[in-house]
Amino acid sequence: MSRRALATALAFALTMVMVGVTSAQTPYIAVYYNAGHSWEDKDCPGPVFDTWYIAAVNFNMFLSGAEFMVSYPPAVTWVADAATPPVTLGNTLTGVTMGFPVPQNGFNTVDLCQVVVLWNCQSCTGFLDNQVKVVAHPGTGFLGGVDYPGFNLVPSIGMTAMICACTIPTEQTTWGQVKSLYGE
């Protein structure tokens, strides 16, 4: 076998390995501003009550529970948790541990709970880039779910939703203008 064929075969094998790694799904818990789990940024609507949705995504197993905390920014005040499972200890403000009476299908998005908040802002002035972060439970240091039937802890990552996300304005340009910025 020639060196060129061997190098091509190795490059192909490496590509296939990397494709497998990049297509792996990482489980995460996220805050959404709509029931359809598609809005992760929102502008201040004024001093009104609002409902947010917390979901577990990409767990790819049956879930019997979850544990996490939500870090709320100054743009909102946490009021209450709603639609929590029957076995729930704590709340999203201080750390919550929840268990489902029937295991949930983690191959789909799992609704963990809803959060009622009061908006503290009239507009985005002074509230740019407020982050709503899902973080580890402060009492246990765990962020993730519990699988079924093994009841093993499955770590996940916590996503960050934005309030008044700062947008970066863009303008049309040419490749020559971009190169001139860097002296090439």
C-alpha positions as CSV (number, residue, x, y, z in Angstrom):
1,M,0.0,0.0,0.0
2,S,1.4,3.3,-1.0
3,R,2.0,6.2,1.5
4,R,-0.6,8.3,-0.3
5,A,-3.3,5.6,0.0
6,L,-2.4,5.0,3.7
7,A,-2.6,8.8,4.4
8,T,-5.9,9.0,2.6
9,A,-7.3,6.0,4.6
10,L,-6.1,7.5,7.9
11,A,-7.6,10.9,7.0
12,F,-10.9,9.2,6.2
13,A,-10.9,7.3,9.4
14,L,-10.1,10.4,11.4
15,T,-12.9,12.3,9.7
16,M,-15.4,9.5,10.5
17,V,-14.3,9.5,14.2
18,M,-14.7,13.3,14.4
19,V,-18.2,13.1,12.7
20,G,-19.2,10.7,15.5
21,V,-17.9,13.1,18.2
22,T,-19.5,16.2,16.8
23,S,-22.9,14.5,16.4
24,A,-23.0,13.4,20.0
25,Q,-25.7,15.2,21.9
26,T,-24.9,16.8,25.2
27,P,-27.8,16.9,27.7
28,Y,-28.7,20.3,29.0
29,I,-31.3,22.2,31.1
30,A,-32.5,25.5,29.7
31,V,-34.9,28.4,30.4
32,Y,-37.2,29.3,27.6
33,Y,-39.5,32.3,27.3
34,N,-42.3,30.4,25.4
35,A,-44.0,27.0,25.8
36,G,-42.6,25.9,22.4
37,H,-39.1,26.0,23.8
38,S,-37.7,28.2,21.1
39,W,-37.2,31.7,22.6
40,E,-34.0,32.1,24.6
41,D,-33.8,35.9,24.5
42,K,-36.4,38.5,25.3
43,D,-36.6,42.2,25.7
44,C,-38.1,43.9,28.8
45,P,-41.9,44.0,28.4
46,G,-42.5,46.4,31.3
47,P,-43.6,45.7,34.8
48,V,-45.8,42.6,34.2
49,F,-46.0,39.0,35.4
50,D,-44.6,36.5,33.0
51,T,-44.2,32.7,32.8
52,W,-41.0,31.0,31.7
53,Y,-40.5,27.4,30.9
54,I,-37.6,25.2,32.1
55,A,-36.9,22.0,30.1
56,A,-34.4,19.2,30.0
57,V,-33.1,18.5,26.4
58,N,-31.0,15.8,24.8
59,F,-31.0,13.4,27.8
60,N,-31.7,10.4,25.4
61,M,-32.9,8.2,28.3
62,F,-35.9,8.0,30.6
63,L,-35.7,10.6,33.4
64,S,-36.9,10.0,36.9
65,G,-35.8,13.3,38.3
66,A,-33.7,16.4,37.9
67,E,-31.7,18.9,40.1
68,F,-30.6,22.4,39.3
69,M,-30.9,26.1,40.3
70,V,-31.7,29.2,38.2
71,S,-29.7,32.4,38.7
72,Y,-32.1,35.3,38.1
73,P,-30.8,38.7,37.0
74,P,-31.9,42.2,38.3
75,A,-34.3,42.6,35.4
76,V,-36.8,40.2,37.0
77,T,-38.0,39.1,40.4
78,W,-38.8,35.5,41.0
79,V,-42.3,35.0,42.2
80,A,-43.1,31.3,42.2
81,D,-42.5,27.9,40.5
82,A,-45.5,26.3,38.8
83,A,-46.3,22.9,37.2
84,T,-43.6,21.2,39.3
85,P,-43.6,17.4,39.7
86,P,-45.4,16.0,42.8
87,V,-42.1,15.3,44.5
88,T,-40.3,18.6,44.6
89,L,-37.9,19.9,47.2
90,G,-36.9,23.6,47.2
91,N,-37.5,26.0,44.3
92,T,-35.6,27.3,41.3
93,L,-34.4,30.4,43.2
94,T,-32.5,28.5,45.9
95,G,-32.1,25.1,44.3
96,V,-34.6,22.5,43.3
97,T,-34.6,18.7,43.4
98,M,-37.6,17.0,41.6
99,G,-38.8,13.5,41.0
100,F,-41.4,12.3,38.5
101,P,-44.0,9.7,39.5
102,V,-43.7,8.2,36.1
103,P,-40.3,8.3,34.2
104,Q,-40.3,11.0,31.5
105,N,-39.2,10.3,27.9
106,G,-35.8,12.1,27.7
107,F,-35.5,11.3,24.0
108,N,-37.8,14.3,23.7
109,T,-37.8,17.7,25.4
110,V,-39.0,17.2,29.0
111,D,-40.8,20.1,30.7
112,L,-39.4,20.3,34.2
113,C,-41.4,23.2,35.5
114,Q,-42.6,26.7,34.9
115,V,-41.5,29.9,36.6
116,V,-43.5,33.0,37.3
117,V,-41.5,36.2,37.4
118,L,-42.2,39.9,37.7
119,W,-40.4,42.1,35.2
120,N,-38.5,45.0,36.9
121,C,-37.8,47.0,33.7
122,Q,-39.7,49.2,31.3
123,S,-37.2,48.9,28.5
124,C,-33.7,47.5,27.9
125,T,-32.1,50.8,28.9
126,G,-29.7,49.9,31.8
127,F,-30.5,46.1,31.5
128,L,-28.4,45.1,28.5
129,D,-27.1,41.5,28.5
130,N,-28.9,40.3,31.7
131,Q,-28.3,36.5,31.9
132,V,-30.7,33.9,33.2
133,K,-28.4,31.0,34.0
134,V,-29.2,27.4,34.9
135,V,-26.5,26.4,37.4
136,A,-25.7,23.5,39.8
137,H,-27.8,23.0,42.9
138,P,-25.9,24.9,45.7
139,G,-26.6,22.2,48.3
140,T,-25.3,19.2,46.3
141,G,-23.2,20.8,43.5
142,F,-25.1,18.7,41.0
143,L,-26.7,19.9,37.7
144,G,-28.5,17.2,35.7
145,G,-31.0,14.4,35.7
146,V,-31.5,10.9,37.2
147,D,-32.0,8.1,34.7
148,Y,-34.5,5.2,34.9
149,P,-34.3,2.3,35.7
150,G,-30.8,2.6,37.1
151,F,-31.3,5.8,39.1
152,N,-27.9,7.0,38.1
153,L,-26.9,10.7,38.2
154,V,-26.6,12.1,34.7
155,P,-24.7,15.4,34.6
156,S,-25.7,18.0,32.2
157,I,-24.8,21.6,31.3
158,G,-26.9,24.6,32.2
159,M,-27.8,26.9,29.4
160,T,-27.9,30.7,29.6
161,A,-31.0,32.7,28.3
162,M,-30.6,36.4,27.7
163,I,-32.7,39.5,28.6
164,C,-32.1,42.5,26.3
165,A,-29.4,40.8,24.4
166,C,-26.9,43.3,22.9
167,T,-26.9,43.1,19.2
168,I,-23.9,43.9,17.1
169,P,-24.7,46.1,14.1
170,T,-23.3,44.9,10.8
171,E,-22.8,46.6,7.5
172,Q,-22.0,45.4,4.0
173,T,-18.4,45.4,3.1
174,T,-16.0,43.9,0.6
175,W,-13.2,41.4,1.2
176,G,-10.7,44.1,0.3
177,Q,-12.0,46.3,3.0
178,V,-11.8,43.5,5.6
179,K,-8.2,42.7,4.5
180,S,-7.3,46.4,4.8
181,L,-8.3,46.4,8.5
182,Y,-5.6,43.8,9.2
183,G,-2.9,45.3,6.9
184,E,-2.9,42.5,4.3
